[in-house]
């Protein structure tokens, strides 16, 4: 892609990173369905090999569910020191092409190559060269998306996985977005997609047809972002050294919640889901924040920070429920519950006894 006047953004995403490192280092694991994570009752899948994904196994899935889907699934404990070392190799490769790098995790980053350090004819050629060096220097494969903004570059990197590359040019962008279901848009989660479906918005073309005023009414401050991406537009810059501040999730209910047992059960499930995201990113945290939104759209937010980081999904649920309990009985029906982990740190920063508990 070499269109004048446009940025040149690459999104690089390693293929099944943790699992691929394990298969690279242990030939006996190659070609077998593999999960990185704890195999116990409270374990969570941090990563799944492509062989495991054929059985429907995904990161953040409880290990007991994964084992039911694939009885032959092999579990290996995570080795975050190894993953960090390989990640450092990969990011050093990125830095040889551009200083403008926004890491998203150990295995994923945006690169702005509008003004690259090396002389290449196009962003597409740079992405090809980066992937070749990653393969040669680490023995692993990466997929890449190339486009004129971050939103489309990330969509493009998913399009030819694994070990593939795809380009979305400025001419292609609006039509590419128009044909996608909104649930495939990065930045639109399951709850928001469900709300959009309820409004008759199922594709990018449907979203593009909505007046900004209607999006503002239903989605608040996110409306401008949705209005732009429906048109293939995204002016967010690649932010160098931007750290992830939090990991969380929310659940919107079809029917308002009034009783403690329903709120507790939903918070337990939500906490496990959020913890699965923490595990998938190799992070834990010391602050837990609860969000409660009532049926009149008023909301409260409560948080608590303790020295010991969250140990597992059950620990996260305990902390969240302790914050939720004073909200009962609720003054009105509860429409939404949310929980967020912040004060993030890598598992290596956790004392050894707690690090073992991280994967149950």
C-alpha positions in Angstrom: 0.0 0.0 0.0 1.6 3.3 -1.1 -1.3 5.8 -1.5 -0.1 9.4 -1.0 -1.6 11.4 1.8 -2.6 8.4 4.0 -0.9 6.9 7.1 0.7 3.5 6.7 -0.2 1.3 9.8 0.7 -2.3 10.3 -0.8 -4.5 13.0 1.3 -7.6 13.8 -0.2 -10.4 15.7 1.7 -13.6 16.6 -0.1 -16.8 15.8 -1.2 -18.7 19.0 1.9 -17.2 20.6 2.2 -19.0 24.0 1.1 -22.4 22.5 3.4 -21.9 19.5 6.4 -21.2 21.8 5.7 -24.5 23.7 5.4 -26.5 20.4 8.6 -24.9 19.1 10.5 -25.9 22.2 9.0 -29.4 22.6 8.7 -31.4 19.4 6.5 -33.9 21.1 3.8 -31.3 21.4 3.7 -30.4 17.7 0.5 -31.3 15.9 -1.3 -32.1 19.1 -4.2 -30.1 20.7 -2.4 -28.0 23.3 -3.6 -25.6 26.0 -1.3 -23.3 28.0 -2.7 -22.9 31.5 -3.8 -24.8 34.5 -5.6 -28.2 34.1 -7.3 -28.0 37.5 -10.9 -27.3 38.3 -10.2 -23.6 38.6 -7.8 -23.5 35.7 -8.2 -21.2 32.7 -6.9 -21.6 29.2 -4.3 -18.8 28.6 -3.7 -19.9 24.9 -4.8 -22.7 22.6 -2.9 -24.2 19.7 -4.6 -24.2 16.3 -5.1 -28.0 16.7 -7.0 -27.3 19.9 -9.0 -24.5 18.3 -10.5 -26.9 15.9 -12.4 -28.4 18.9 -13.8 -24.9 19.8 -11.2 -24.2 22.5 -10.3 -20.6 23.0 -8.3 -18.5 25.4 -10.0 -17.5 28.6 -12.1 -20.7 28.5 -12.3 -22.6 31.8 -10.1 -25.6 31.6 -12.8 -28.0 32.6 -14.9 -26.9 29.6 -11.9 -27.2 27.3 -11.3 -30.8 28.6 -14.9 -31.7 27.9 -14.6 -30.4 24.3 -11.3 -32.3 23.7 -10.5 -35.2 26.1 -7.1 -35.5 24.5 -6.1 -31.9 25.2 -2.6 -31.5 26.5 -2.1 -28.9 29.2 1.3 -27.2 29.9 2.0 -24.6 32.5 2.8 -21.1 31.3 6.4 -19.9 31.1 6.1 -16.2 31.2 9.8 -15.6 31.5 10.3 -17.4 28.1 7.4 -15.6 26.5 8.7 -12.2 27.6 12.2 -13.1 26.2 10.7 -14.0 22.8 8.5 -10.9 22.9 11.6 -8.8 23.4 13.2 -10.4 20.3 10.0 -9.6 18.3 9.8 -6.0 19.5 13.5 -5.5 18.7 12.7 -6.5 15.1 9.8 -3.9 15.1 12.2 -1.2 16.3 14.6 -1.8 13.4 11.8 -0.6 11.0 10.2 2.2 13.0 10.4 3.9 16.4 6.6 4.4 16.4 5.4 1.2 18.1 2.3 0.6 20.3 2.6 -2.7 22.1 -0.8 -4.2 22.9 0.5 -7.3 24.7 3.5 -9.6 24.5 2.5 -10.8 21.1 0.7 -8.0 19.4 1.6 -4.4 18.3 0.7 -1.5 16.0 3.5 0.0 13.9 3.3 3.4 12.1 5.6 3.0 9.1 4.5 6.2 7.3 8.2 7.3 7.6 10.1 4.0 8.1 13.8 3.8 9.1 14.6 1.5 6.2 14.1 2.0 2.5 11.2 -0.2 1.4 8.8 0.5 -1.5 5.6 0.1 0.5 4.1 -0.8 3.9 3.2 -4.1 2.5 6.8 -4.9 1.8 7.8 -3.8 5.3 5.1 -6.2 6.8 6.5 -9.0 4.6 10.0 -8.3 5.8 9.0 -8.2 9.5 7.2 -11.5 9.3 10.2 -13.1 7.5 12.6 -11.9 10.2 10.3 -13.1 13.0 10.2 -16.6 11.4 13.9 -16.7 10.8 15.0 -15.3 14.2 12.4 -17.0 16.5 11.0 -20.0 14.6 7.5 -18.6 15.0 4.9 -17.3 12.6 3.1 -14.0 12.7 0.1 -12.5 10.8 0.0 -8.9 9.7 -2.6 -6.4 8.6 -1.7 -3.3 6.6 -4.0 -0.3 6.2 -4.3 3.5 6.6 -5.6 3.4 10.2 -5.5 1.2 13.3 -9.0 -0.1 13.1 -8.6 -1.5 9.6 -5.1 -2.8 10.2 -6.3 -4.9 13.1 -9.2 -6.2 11.0 -6.8 -7.1 8.2 -4.4 -9.0 10.4 -7.3 -11.4 11.4 -8.3 -11.9 7.8 -5.5 -14.3 6.7 -4.6 -16.0 10.0 -2.5 -18.0 10.6 0.8 -17.0 9.0 -0.9 -14.6 6.5 -1.0 -11.0 5.5 -3.8 -8.8 4.1 -3.9 -5.2 2.9 -6.9 -2.9 3.1 -6.3 0.1 0.8 -8.2 3.5 1.1 -10.3 2.5 -1.9 -11.2 -0.8 -0.3 -11.9 0.4 3.3 -15.5 1.5 3.2 -16.8 -1.5 1.2 -14.7 -4.0 3.4 -16.3 -2.6 6.5 -19.8 -2.5 5.0 -19.9 -6.3 4.6 -18.8 -7.2 8.1 -21.1 -8.2 11.0 -20.7 -5.6 13.7 -19.6 -8.3 16.2 -16.4 -8.6 14.1 -15.5 -5.0 14.7 -12.7 -4.4 17.1 -14.1 -2.1 19.7 -17.6 -3.5 19.7 -18.0 -6.2 22.3 -20.7 -8.8 22.7 -23.0 -6.6 24.9 -22.8 -3.6 22.5 -23.3 -5.9 19.5 -26.4 -7.3 21.1 -27.7 -3.7 21.7 -27.0 -2.9 18.1 -28.9 -6.0 16.9 -31.8 -4.8 18.9 -31.7 -1.5 17.0 -31.6 -3.3 13.7 -27.9 -2.7 13.2 -26.2 -6.0 12.1 -23.6 -5.0 9.5 -21.2 -2.1 8.9 -23.6 -0.9 6.2 -26.4 -0.8 8.8 -24.2 1.1 11.2 -23.2 3.6 8.5 -26.9 4.3 7.9 -27.5 5.5 11.4 -27.5 9.3 12.1 -24.9 10.4 14.6 -27.7 11.7 16.8 -29.2 8.3 17.2 -25.8 6.7 18.0 -25.2 9.4 20.6 -28.6 8.7 22.2 -27.9 4.9 22.5 -24.1 4.7 22.9 -23.0 8.0 24.4 -19.4 9.0 24.0 -18.6 5.9 21.9 -20.9 7.1 19.2 -18.3 9.2 17.4 -15.9 6.2 17.2 -18.7 3.9 15.8 -19.8 6.6 13.3 -16.2 6.8 12.0 -15.4 3.1 11.8 -18.6 2.4 9.9 -17.0 4.6 7.2 -13.6 3.1 7.5 -12.3 6.1 9.4 -10.1 6.0 12.6 -7.8 8.9 13.4 -6.3 7.4 16.6 -2.5 7.7 16.6 -0.1 4.8 17.2 0.8 5.6 20.8 4.3 4.8 21.8 4.7 3.0 25.1 1.1 3.2 26.0 0.6 0.8 28.9 -2.6 -1.2 29.4 -4.4 0.4 32.4 -7.1 -2.2 33.1 -8.9 -5.4 32.1 -12.6 -5.7 32.7 -16.0 -6.7 31.4 -19.7 -5.9 31.8 -23.0 -7.7 31.5 -26.2 -6.1 30.5 -29.3 -8.0 31.6 -32.5 -8.5 29.5 -34.5 -8.3 32.7 -33.6 -6.1 35.7 -32.1 -7.8 38.7 -33.6 -7.2 42.1 -32.4 -10.2 44.3 -29.0 -11.0 45.7 -28.9 -14.6 44.4 -29.2 -13.5 40.8 -26.7 -10.7 41.2 -24.2 -13.1 42.9 -24.5 -15.8 40.2 -24.0 -13.2 37.4 -21.0 -11.7 39.2 -19.4 -15.1 39.6 -19.7 -15.8 35.9 -18.5 -12.3 35.0 -15.5 -12.5 37.3 -14.5 -15.8 35.7 -14.7 -14.2 32.3 -12.7 -11.2 33.3 -10.1 -13.4 35.0 -9.8 -15.4 31.8 -8.9 -12.2 30.0 -6.3 -11.4 32.6 -4.8 -14.9 32.2 -4.8 -14.6 28.4 -2.8 -11.4 28.7 -0.5 -12.7 31.4 -1.5 -10.0 33.9 -3.0 -9.7 37.3 -3.8 -6.6 39.4 -4.2 -5.2 42.9 -7.3 -3.0 42.3 -10.8 -4.3 41.7 -13.6 -1.9 40.7 -17.3 -2.6 40.6 -19.8 -0.9 38.4 -23.6 -1.1 39.0 -26.0 0.6 36.6 -29.7 0.8 37.5 -32.7 0.8 35.2 -32.9 4.6 35.3 -29.3 4.7 34.0 -27.9 6.0 37.2 -24.8 4.2 38.2 -22.3 3.7 41.1 -18.7 2.8 40.9 -16.8 1.3 43.9 -13.2 0.1 44.1 -10.7 -1.3 46.5 -6.9 -1.7 46.3 -5.0 -4.3 48.5 -1.3 -5.2 48.5 -1.9 -8.8 47.3 -2.8 -9.1 43.6 -5.8 -11.0 42.5 -4.9 -14.7 42.6 -7.6 -16.4 40.5 -11.2 -16.1 39.3 -12.6 -17.1 42.7 -10.5 -14.4 44.4 -11.7 -11.8 41.9 -15.3 -12.8 42.5 -14.8 -12.6 46.3 -13.5 -9.0 46.0 -16.2 -8.0 43.6 -19.0 -9.5 45.8 -17.6 -7.7 48.8 -18.0 -4.4 46.9 -21.5 -5.4 45.6 -23.0 -6.5 49.0 -23.5 -3.0 50.3 -25.6 -2.2 47.3 -28.3 -4.6 48.4 -31.2 -4.4 48.6 -30.9 -2.2 45.5 -33.0 1.0 45.4 -34.2 0.1 41.9 -33.6 -2.7 39.3 -30.1 -3.4 38.2 -29.6 -3.2 34.5 -25.8 -3.8 34.3 -22.9 -5.2 36.3 -19.3 -4.6 35.6 -16.0 -5.6 37.1 -12.5 -4.3 36.3 -9.0 -5.2 37.4 -6.4 -2.5 37.4 -3.0 -1.7 39.0 -1.8 -4.3 36.5 1.4 -6.3 36.8 2.9 -9.3 35.1 2.8 -12.6 37.0 6.6 -12.5 37.4 6.1 -9.6 39.8 3.9 -11.8 42.0 5.5 -13.6 44.9 6.1 -17.3 43.9 3.3 -18.8 46.1 0.8 -16.5 44.5 2.1 -17.0 41.0 1.4 -20.7 41.3 -2.2 -19.8 42.3 -2.6 -17.7 39.2 -3.6 -20.7 37.1 -5.2 -22.9 39.7 
